[in-house]
Amino acid sequence: MSDEKYTIPEGFDEGIGINFADGERKFIDLEFEDGESGEYMVVDIISVGDQDYIILTPEADFDNDDETLLLYYRYDEDENGEPILGQIESDEEFDKVLDAFEEVMDEIEYDQMADEVDGE
């Protein structure tokens, strides 16, 4: 329920979510219940209602021209600013998060097309 394959639009790393204030990509180390672990790049953090969600991808997937694995989690921070990730609890919640993220992606694609028309 919390992962999906998605084609990242060309130039997304120049859009919102990837380049934070310092211009660097952000990463989170994840350890899964089966003992597997790895470093995941933050694609975006979005809000749906009062809850924030984080979208992550393995960096190798992001740089791939084909489809990219995206992982979706609830997102909070502890008192020290450290991320706290939680599972999305229902299909309905996941659908709302996916719809919100797709709106972000649509805006980026629209902006790219407008830039091309404007000759930038």
Secondary structure, 3 states (H helix, E strand, C coil): CCEEEECCCCCHHHCCCCCCCCCCCCEEEEECCCCCEEEEEEEEEEEECCEEEEEEEEHHHHCCCCCEEEEEEEEEECCCCCEEEECCCCHHHHHHHHHHHHHHHHHHHHHHHHHHHHCC
